[in-house]
């Protein structure tokens, strides 16, 4: 039997289960192939993981939680070698984001050199030439993998030509790369139910709001109708439009969504749902009505993310009735002009304040996402994000350092400005800025990140003190640690659920999202 070993390079702070791998496992098994998984999430032997957990806590964007995911005592590379010996795969299929790609290469150093390797995921799709320049990558998949993966395995198993499969790039014996454009977008309703058995059961335990749940993700939309410059969804649209003349953005039917919900509830004991969609409310009024009607029988708390502009009083009210437990929304930047011209988000600050107020009115816990260190941003511009967040009755404000991922318009801008080399691969550590900008240095960005929520929550007469805590020095670290403890005592001691005090006072008790979504 043809055997496929899936390699998932990942770190402990990225805890959500990749539903795509569960889907690929089911599709391959249904096609008659044997499948196994090597998931690096719980290994602590990769040197890049040093200080990531500490840095995550330092940034004050998560509430302390009792859950402790296990750390394997064995060496990850040795276990990977053993997995290959025991399973004896015919193909290693790697799914990797850009920041996890270097980790994938480190693991592949421990695989036999004659064992074929296929790379898939967003990095393979948006930087295929760069990915194929690494000797250990023999093939890659550009775009969706449901059809391409099965066709490739069938070709390899039968000894047939694998150089003409839509979406598959292959190196020939001379090292020449044969490139195939993606095939037509698949219909998500045609996919089988995911094979979640490939993951360790503890991978399904996720903290939300200070409590641990059995959380499972269910896809509702594939792609996004919006054009944010820091996201690769617009380039996905362009790729499929040029290759197939068809739209990448699709929505699942409510009957398919219901089928998957019942699957994770009945077979996997789900008591919390995460809806996997870039913009959950990218539905017509009729489609949203159908969702609310369908979900009234499910009755599980759920998380979703959407755009601020998609919120209305009516759909917020109905989300509350349906059982929404938390929401993520992107502000990204507090300066209207910069947000419009650089991020391509086109709404005034007054709208942002109004929409967040709706969530406060209906007591829906939420996280407002922001980005620090965007191309051409200055420290002075970053202050506008702080000031706007302080005007909102926020449940949680999260800040992340900008990463110039391939396939985004801001990657191209960063290269054009000379902030990064074109072949830069973003680092595994999300707290390490990579842009060399004269108006906002790397140390300034790191200091601003770790004090972001202090500026949002503490009184303004504390700002001069917080400014000292930004400095990446022994004195700055000492001040930061003292303020960090005060922050936890004042804001993390509040109950995890929203209270009237939270909603009426922007600088009142913070109910910070536990765990975090990345």
C-alpha positions as CSV (number, residue, x, y, z in Angstrom):
1,X,0.0,0.0,0.0
2,X,1.3,3.5,-0.9
3,X,2.0,5.3,2.3
4,X,1.9,9.1,3.0
5,X,3.6,10.6,6.1
6,X,2.3,14.1,6.7
7,X,4.7,16.4,8.5
8,X,3.3,19.4,10.4
9,X,6.0,21.7,11.6
10,X,4.5,23.8,14.4
11,X,5.3,25.4,17.8
12,X,3.4,25.1,21.1
13,X,1.9,28.6,21.0
14,X,0.1,27.8,17.7
15,X,-2.4,25.4,19.3
16,X,-5.3,25.2,16.8
17,X,-5.6,21.9,15.0
18,X,-5.1,22.3,11.2
19,X,-8.3,21.1,9.8
20,X,-6.8,20.9,6.3
21,X,-4.6,18.0,7.4
22,X,-7.6,16.1,8.8
23,X,-9.4,16.6,5.5
24,X,-6.4,15.4,3.4
25,X,-6.0,12.4,5.6
26,X,-9.7,11.4,5.0
27,X,-9.4,12.0,1.3
28,X,-6.2,9.9,1.0
29,X,-7.6,7.1,3.1
30,X,-10.8,7.0,1.0
31,X,-8.6,6.8,-2.1
32,X,-7.0,3.6,-0.7
33,X,-3.7,5.1,0.7
34,X,-2.3,4.7,4.2
35,X,-1.7,7.9,6.1
36,X,0.2,8.9,9.2
37,X,1.1,12.2,10.9
38,X,4.1,13.6,12.6
39,X,3.1,16.8,14.5
40,X,5.9,18.8,16.1
41,X,3.7,20.9,18.3
42,X,4.5,19.3,21.6
43,X,8.3,19.0,21.1
44,X,10.6,21.3,22.9
45,X,13.8,20.3,21.1
46,X,13.8,22.9,18.4
47,X,16.1,25.8,19.3
48,X,13.9,28.5,17.7
49,X,11.3,27.8,20.5
50,X,13.5,29.4,23.2
51,X,11.7,32.3,25.0
52,X,8.6,32.2,22.7
53,X,6.3,31.2,25.6
54,X,7.9,33.8,27.8
55,X,7.5,36.5,25.2
56,X,3.9,35.6,24.6
57,X,3.1,36.1,28.3
58,X,5.2,39.3,28.4
59,X,3.0,41.0,25.8
60,X,0.0,40.8,28.1
61,X,-2.4,39.8,25.4
62,X,-3.5,36.5,27.0
63,X,-5.1,35.8,30.4
64,X,-3.2,33.2,32.5
65,X,-5.0,29.8,32.2
66,X,-4.6,26.5,34.0
67,X,-4.2,24.5,30.8
68,X,-0.7,23.1,30.3
69,X,-0.2,21.4,27.0
70,X,2.3,18.5,27.4
71,X,5.9,18.9,26.3
72,X,7.5,15.7,25.0
73,X,10.6,14.7,26.8
74,X,12.0,12.9,23.8
75,X,14.0,14.4,21.0
76,X,11.7,15.5,18.1
77,X,14.3,14.7,15.4
78,X,15.0,11.3,16.7
79,X,11.3,10.5,17.0
80,X,10.8,11.7,13.4
81,X,13.5,9.3,12.2
82,X,11.8,6.5,14.1
83,X,8.5,7.4,12.6
84,X,10.0,7.1,9.1
85,X,11.6,3.7,9.9
86,X,8.4,2.3,11.5
87,X,5.9,3.7,8.9
88,X,8.2,3.3,5.8
89,X,6.4,6.1,3.8
90,X,6.6,6.5,0.0
91,X,6.0,10.2,0.3
92,X,6.5,12.9,2.9
93,X,3.8,15.6,2.5
94,X,4.6,18.8,4.4
95,X,2.1,21.6,5.2
96,X,3.9,24.7,6.3
97,X,3.3,28.4,6.8
98,X,6.2,30.7,5.8
99,X,7.5,31.1,9.4
100,X,7.4,27.3,9.9
101,X,9.1,26.4,6.7
102,X,12.7,26.6,8.2
103,X,11.6,24.2,10.9
104,X,10.3,21.8,8.2
105,X,13.7,21.9,6.6
106,X,15.4,21.0,9.8
107,X,13.2,18.0,10.2
108,X,13.7,17.0,6.6
109,X,17.4,16.8,7.2
110,X,16.6,13.7,9.2
111,X,14.7,12.0,6.4
112,X,16.4,9.6,3.9
113,X,17.6,11.7,0.9
114,X,15.9,9.5,-1.6
115,X,12.5,9.8,0.1
116,X,10.3,12.2,-2.0
117,X,9.1,15.4,-0.3
118,X,6.0,17.4,-1.3
119,X,5.5,20.9,0.2
120,X,2.0,22.4,0.4
121,X,0.4,25.4,2.3
122,X,0.5,29.1,1.9
123,X,4.3,29.4,1.6
124,X,4.4,26.9,-1.3
125,X,1.5,28.8,-3.0
126,X,2.9,32.3,-2.7
127,X,6.7,31.7,-2.9
128,X,6.9,28.6,-5.0
129,X,10.2,29.5,-6.8
130,X,11.9,30.3,-3.5
131,X,10.6,27.1,-1.9
132,X,11.7,25.0,-4.8
133,X,15.2,26.5,-4.6
134,X,15.8,24.3,-1.5
135,X,17.3,21.0,-2.5
136,X,15.1,19.0,-0.1
137,X,11.9,20.1,-1.7
138,X,11.2,17.8,-4.7
139,X,7.6,18.8,-5.4
140,X,5.1,21.4,-4.2
141,X,1.4,22.2,-4.5
142,X,0.3,25.6,-5.6
143,X,-3.3,26.3,-4.4
144,X,-5.8,23.8,-3.1
145,X,-4.6,20.3,-2.5
146,X,-7.7,18.1,-2.4
147,X,-7.5,16.9,-6.0
148,X,-3.8,17.5,-6.6
149,X,-2.7,15.4,-3.7
150,X,-4.7,12.3,-4.7
151,X,-3.7,12.6,-8.4
152,X,-0.1,12.9,-7.4
153,X,-0.2,9.8,-5.1
154,X,-2.0,7.8,-7.8
155,X,0.6,8.7,-10.3
156,X,3.5,7.9,-8.0
157,X,1.8,4.6,-6.9
158,X,1.3,3.5,-10.5
159,X,4.6,4.8,-11.9
160,X,2.8,7.2,-14.2
161,X,3.9,10.7,-15.3
162,X,3.5,13.2,-12.4
163,X,4.7,16.3,-14.3
164,X,1.3,17.3,-15.7
165,X,-0.9,17.4,-12.6
166,X,-2.7,20.7,-12.1
167,X,-1.2,22.7,-9.2
168,X,1.8,20.4,-8.8
169,X,5.4,21.6,-9.4
170,X,8.0,18.9,-9.9
171,X,11.8,18.9,-10.2
172,X,13.1,16.6,-12.9
173,X,16.3,14.6,-12.8
174,X,18.3,17.7,-14.0
175,X,16.8,19.9,-11.3
176,X,14.6,21.8,-13.8
177,X,11.3,22.8,-12.3
178,X,8.1,21.9,-14.2
179,X,5.3,24.2,-13.3
180,X,1.6,23.5,-13.5
181,X,-1.1,26.1,-12.8
182,X,-3.8,25.3,-10.3
183,X,-6.9,23.5,-11.5
184,X,-10.5,24.7,-11.0
185,X,-11.5,25.6,-7.4
186,X,-13.1,22.6,-5.6
187,X,-16.6,22.7,-4.3
188,X,-16.2,22.5,-0.4
189,X,-19.5,20.7,-0.2
190,X,-18.0,17.8,-2.0
191,X,-15.3,17.2,0.7
192,X,-15.7,14.3,3.1
193,X,-15.8,14.7,6.9
194,X,-12.3,15.3,8.4
195,X,-10.3,12.5,9.9
196,X,-9.5,14.0,13.3
197,X,-8.1,10.7,14.6
198,X,-4.6,11.6,13.3
199,X,-4.2,14.1,16.1
200,X,-3.4,13.5,19.8
201,X,-6.5,14.0,21.8
202,X,-5.0,16.8,23.9
203,X,-4.7,18.9,20.7
204,X,-8.4,19.4,20.8
205,X,-8.2,21.1,24.3
206,X,-8.2,24.9,23.9
207,X,-8.5,27.8,26.4
208,X,-11.1,30.5,25.8
209,X,-12.1,33.1,28.3
210,X,-10.1,31.5,31.1
211,X,-11.8,28.1,30.6
212,X,-10.6,24.9,28.8
213,X,-12.9,23.6,26.1
214,X,-12.9,20.8,23.5
215,X,-12.8,23.1,20.6
216,X,-13.2,22.1,16.9
217,X,-13.0,24.3,13.9
218,X,-15.6,24.2,11.1
219,X,-15.0,25.9,7.8
220,X,-17.8,28.2,6.6
221,X,-16.1,30.3,3.9
222,X,-13.0,29.7,1.8
223,X,-11.2,32.9,0.9
224,X,-12.3,36.4,1.6
225,X,-14.1,39.1,-0.4
226,X,-11.9,41.9,1.0
227,X,-8.5,43.2,-0.1
228,X,-6.4,43.9,3.0
229,X,-2.7,44.5,2.0
230,X,-1.2,42.5,4.8
231,X,-3.2,39.3,3.8
232,X,-2.6,36.8,1.0
233,X,-6.3,36.2,0.3
234,X,-6.3,38.9,-2.5
235,X,-3.4,37.2,-4.2
236,X,-5.2,33.9,-3.9
237,X,-8.1,35.5,-5.9
238,X,-5.6,36.8,-8.5
239,X,-3.9,33.4,-8.8
240,X,-7.2,31.5,-9.5
241,X,-8.7,34.2,-11.7
242,X,-5.6,34.1,-14.0
243,X,-5.3,30.3,-13.9
244,X,-8.9,29.3,-14.2
245,X,-11.0,32.4,-14.8
246,X,-13.0,31.4,-11.7
247,X,-13.5,33.0,-8.3
248,X,-11.5,31.6,-5.3
249,X,-14.0,32.9,-2.6
250,X,-16.7,30.3,-1.9
251,X,-19.2,29.6,0.8
252,X,-20.3,26.2,2.2
253,X,-23.9,25.3,2.2
254,X,-25.7,25.3,5.6
255,X,-26.5,21.6,5.2
256,X,-22.7,20.9,4.9
257,X,-21.8,23.1,7.8
258,X,-24.5,21.3,9.9
259,X,-23.1,17.9,8.9
260,X,-19.7,18.9,10.1
261,X,-21.0,20.4,13.3
262,X,-22.9,17.2,14.2
263,X,-19.8,15.1,13.3
264,X,-17.5,16.9,15.8
265,X,-20.2,16.9,18.4
266,X,-21.3,13.3,18.2
267,X,-18.0,11.7,17.4
268,X,-15.5,14.0,19.1
269,X,-17.3,15.4,22.1
270,X,-17.0,19.1,20.9
271,X,-18.4,21.6,23.4
272,X,-17.1,24.7,21.6
273,X,-16.9,25.6,17.9
274,X,-14.5,27.8,16.1
275,X,-15.8,28.9,12.8
276,X,-13.0,28.9,10.3
277,X,-13.6,32.0,8.0
278,X,-11.6,35.1,7.3
279,X,-14.8,37.1,7.4
280,X,-17.6,35.2,9.1
281,X,-20.3,37.7,8.3
282,X,-19.5,37.7,4.6
283,X,-23.0,36.3,4.1
284,X,-26.1,37.7,2.5
285,X,-29.0,38.5,4.8
286,X,-30.7,35.3,3.6
287,X,-27.6,33.2,4.2
288,X,-27.1,34.7,7.7
289,X,-30.8,33.9,8.4
290,X,-30.2,30.4,7.4
291,X,-27.2,30.1,9.7
292,X,-29.1,31.3,12.7
293,X,-32.0,28.9,12.0
294,X,-29.6,26.0,11.5
295,X,-27.5,26.8,14.6
296,X,-30.4,27.1,17.0
297,X,-30.4,23.3,17.3
298,X,-26.6,23.1,18.0
299,X,-26.6,25.3,21.1
300,X,-22.8,25.3,21.6
301,X,-20.7,28.5,22.4
302,X,-18.7,29.5,19.4
303,X,-15.9,31.9,18.2
304,X,-15.7,33.7,14.9
305,X,-13.9,36.6,13.3
306,X,-15.3,39.2,11.0
307,X,-14.8,42.8,9.8
308,X,-15.9,45.8,11.8
309,X,-18.0,47.1,8.9
310,X,-20.0,43.9,8.7
311,X,-21.5,44.4,12.2
312,X,-25.1,45.8,12.5
313,X,-27.3,46.0,15.5
314,X,-29.5,43.2,14.1
315,X,-26.8,40.7,13.3
316,X,-25.0,41.4,16.6
317,X,-28.2,40.8,18.5
318,X,-28.8,37.5,16.6
319,X,-25.2,36.4,17.1
320,X,-25.7,36.8,20.8
321,X,-28.9,34.8,20.7
322,X,-27.2,32.1,18.6
323,X,-24.5,31.6,21.3
324,X,-21.4,33.5,20.2
325,X,-18.9,33.3,23.0
326,X,-16.0,35.4,21.6
327,X,-15.3,37.4,18.4
328,X,-12.1,38.7,16.8
329,X,-12.1,41.8,14.8
330,X,-9.4,43.7,13.0
331,X,-8.8,47.4,13.5
332,X,-5.1,47.0,12.5
333,X,-4.3,50.8,12.8
334,X,-5.8,53.8,14.5
335,X,-4.8,56.5,11.9
336,X,-7.6,56.8,9.3
337,X,-5.3,58.0,6.4
338,X,-2.6,55.4,7.1
339,X,-5.2,52.6,7.5
340,X,-6.8,53.6,4.2
341,X,-3.7,54.1,2.1
342,X,-1.4,51.4,3.5
343,X,-3.7,48.7,4.9
344,X,-6.7,49.3,2.5
345,X,-9.3,49.5,5.2
346,X,-11.6,52.3,4.4
347,X,-13.8,53.4,7.2
348,X,-13.6,56.3,9.7
349,X,-12.6,55.9,13.3
350,X,-16.1,56.9,14.3
351,X,-17.4,53.7,12.6
352,X,-14.9,51.6,14.5
353,X,-16.0,53.1,17.8
354,X,-19.6,52.6,16.9
355,X,-19.2,48.9,16.0
356,X,-17.2,48.0,19.1
357,X,-19.8,49.8,21.2
358,X,-22.4,47.4,19.7
359,X,-20.5,44.4,21.0
360,X,-20.2,46.1,24.4
361,X,-24.0,46.8,24.4
362,X,-24.8,43.2,23.8
363,X,-22.0,42.0,26.2
364,X,-20.2,39.9,23.5
365,X,-16.5,39.3,24.6
366,X,-14.2,40.3,21.8
367,X,-10.6,40.9,20.8
368,X,-9.6,43.9,18.7
369,X,-6.5,43.1,16.6
370,X,-3.9,45.6,15.7
371,X,-0.6,45.5,13.8
372,X,2.6,47.3,14.9
373,X,5.5,48.1,12.5
374,X,3.7,48.2,9.2
375,X,5.8,49.4,6.2
376,X,6.3,53.2,6.4
377,X,4.8,53.4,9.9
378,X,6.5,55.6,12.5
379,X,6.4,55.4,16.2
380,X,4.3,58.6,16.2
381,X,1.7,57.0,13.9
382,X,1.6,54.0,16.2
383,X,0.4,56.2,19.0
384,X,-2.8,56.8,17.0
385,X,-3.7,53.1,17.5
386,X,-3.3,53.5,21.2
387,X,-5.4,56.6,21.3
388,X,-8.2,55.0,19.3
389,X,-8.2,51.8,21.4
390,X,-8.6,54.0,24.5
391,X,-11.8,55.5,23.2
392,X,-13.5,52.1,22.9
393,X,-15.2,49.9,25.5
394,X,-12.8,47.1,24.6
395,X,-12.8,43.6,26.0
396,X,-9.3,42.9,24.7
397,X,-6.8,44.7,22.6
398,X,-4.2,42.6,20.9
399,X,-1.1,43.8,19.1
400,X,1.1,41.8,16.7
401,X,4.3,42.7,14.9
402,X,3.9,43.0,11.2
403,X,5.3,40.2,9.2
404,X,5.9,40.7,5.4
405,X,4.6,37.3,4.2
406,X,5.0,36.4,0.6
407,X,1.8,36.8,-1.4
408,X,0.8,40.1,0.2
409,X,1.0,43.6,-1.2
410,X,2.8,44.8,1.8
411,X,5.6,42.3,1.2
412,X,6.1,44.0,-2.2
413,X,6.1,47.4,-0.6
414,X,8.6,46.4,2.0
415,X,10.9,45.1,-0.7
416,X,10.4,48.2,-2.8
417,X,11.3,50.4,0.1
418,X,14.4,48.4,0.9
419,X,13.2,47.3,4.3
420,X,13.8,43.6,3.6
421,X,15.5,41.5,0.9
422,X,13.1,39.9,-1.6
423,X,14.0,36.4,-0.5
424,X,13.5,36.9,3.2
425,X,11.6,34.1,5.0
426,X,9.7,35.4,8.0
427,X,11.0,34.1,11.3
428,X,9.4,31.5,13.6
429,X,9.3,33.9,16.5
430,X,6.3,36.3,16.0
431,X,7.9,38.8,18.4
432,X,11.0,39.5,16.2
433,X,10.4,42.4,13.8
434,X,12.3,42.1,10.4
435,X,11.7,45.4,8.7
436,X,14.6,47.9,8.8
437,X,12.8,51.2,8.9
438,X,14.3,54.5,9.7
439,X,11.2,55.8,11.4
440,X,10.5,52.8,13.6
441,X,13.4,50.7,14.6
442,X,13.3,47.0,15.5
443,X,13.9,47.7,19.2
444,X,11.3,50.4,19.3
445,X,8.7,48.0,17.7
446,X,9.5,45.3,20.3
447,X,9.3,47.8,23.2
448,X,6.0,49.2,21.9
449,X,4.6,45.7,21.5
450,X,5.3,44.6,25.1
451,X,3.8,47.8,26.5
452,X,0.9,48.1,24.1
453,X,-1.8,47.0,26.6
454,X,-0.2,49.0,29.4
455,X,-0.7,52.2,27.3
456,X,-4.3,51.1,26.5
457,X,-5.3,50.3,30.0
458,X,-3.2,52.3,32.4
459,X,-3.9,56.0,33.2
460,X,-2.2,58.5,31.0
461,X,-0.2,59.9,33.9
462,X,1.6,56.6,33.9
463,X,2.8,56.9,30.3
464,X,6.2,58.4,31.1
465,X,6.8,55.4,33.4
466,X,5.6,52.9,30.7
467,X,7.9,54.6,28.2
468,X,10.8,53.6,30.3
469,X,9.6,50.0,30.2
470,X,9.8,50.0,26.4
471,X,13.5,50.1,26.5
472,X,15.2,46.8,25.9
473,X,17.7,47.3,28.7
474,X,18.2,45.8,32.1
475,X,16.6,48.9,33.7
476,X,13.8,48.8,31.2
477,X,13.2,45.1,31.8
478,X,13.0,45.8,35.6
479,X,10.5,48.5,35.2
480,X,8.5,46.4,32.7
481,X,8.4,43.4,35.1
482,X,7.1,45.6,37.9
483,X,4.4,47.2,35.7
484,X,3.5,43.8,34.3
485,X,2.7,42.4,37.7
486,X,0.6,45.5,38.5
487,X,-1.2,45.0,35.2
488,X,-2.0,41.4,36.1
489,X,-3.2,42.3,39.6
490,X,-5.5,45.1,38.3
491,X,-6.8,43.6,35.1
492,X,-6.4,39.8,35.1
493,X,-7.9,39.4,38.5
494,X,-11.4,40.3,37.1
495,X,-13.8,37.5,36.1
496,X,-13.2,36.1,32.6
497,X,-16.7,37.0,31.5
498,X,-17.7,40.6,30.5
499,X,-19.1,42.8,33.2
500,X,-20.9,46.2,33.2
501,X,-17.7,47.7,34.5
502,X,-15.7,46.4,31.6
503,X,-18.1,47.9,29.1
504,X,-18.6,51.3,30.6
505,X,-14.9,52.0,31.4
506,X,-12.4,51.6,28.5
507,X,-9.6,51.5,31.1
508,X,-11.5,49.2,33.5
509,X,-11.0,45.4,34.1
510,X,-9.7,43.6,31.1
511,X,-11.1,40.2,30.1
512,X,-8.2,39.1,27.9
513,X,-8.6,36.2,25.6
514,X,-6.9,33.1,26.9
515,X,-4.7,31.2,24.6
516,X,-4.8,33.4,21.6
517,X,-5.5,32.7,17.9
518,X,-2.7,32.9,15.4
